[in-house]
Amino acid sequence: MIRIEKEKYQLLKKQDKEILQKCEILADKQLSKEDELLVNLILTQLLDDWRAPLLDVLNNLLDKYK
C-alpha cells in the first residue's frame, strides 16, 4: 500500500503537482508489487533529498544479489 504524505514533497513546478496527483490516483488501485515500487520510486523524486531513497533501493538490490 502506498502512503502519500503531501507535506513532505516539494511541488515547485506544475509538473510536480501533476506527478503527485497521478501517484495519488494509482495509490488507490490494486497495483502489483513492481508497479507499487515504481510509484514509490517516482514519489521519491519529489523529495528535497531524493538521493537517499535511491541509495536505499540500490543497497537493497546489492544485498539481494550478493
Backbone hydrogen bonds, N-H to C=O, Kabsch-Sander energy under -0.5 kcal/mol:
donor,donor_aa,acceptor,acceptor_aa,energy
3,R,1,M,-0.5
4,I,2,I,-0.5
5,E,3,R,-0.6
6,K,4,I,-0.8
8,K,5,E,-2.0
9,Y,6,K,-1.7
10,Q,46,L,-3.4
11,L,9,Y,-0.6
12,L,10,Q,-0.5
17,K,13,K,-1.5
18,E,14,K,-2.0
19,I,15,Q,-2.6
20,L,16,D,-2.3
21,Q,17,K,-2.4
22,K,18,E,-2.2
23,C,19,I,-2.2
24,E,20,L,-2.3
25,I,21,Q,-1.9
26,L,22,K,-2.2
27,A,23,C,-2.0
28,D,24,E,-0.8
28,D,25,I,-0.9
29,K,26,L,-1.7
31,L,29,K,-1.3
36,E,32,S,-2.6
37,L,33,K,-2.2
38,L,34,E,-2.1
39,V,35,D,-2.4
40,N,36,E,-2.5
41,L,37,L,-2.4
42,I,38,L,-2.5
43,L,39,V,-2.4
44,T,40,N,-1.4
45,Q,41,L,-0.7
45,Q,42,I,-1.1
46,L,43,L,-1.8
47,L,44,T,-1.5
50,W,47,L,-0.5
50,W,48,D,-0.9
54,L,50,W,-1.1
55,L,51,R,-2.4
56,D,52,A,-2.1
57,V,53,P,-2.1
58,L,54,L,-2.5
59,N,55,L,-2.8
60,N,56,D,-2.2
61,L,57,V,-2.2
62,L,58,L,-2.6
63,D,59,N,-2.4
64,K,60,N,-2.3
65,Y,61,L,-1.9
66,K,63,D,-1.1
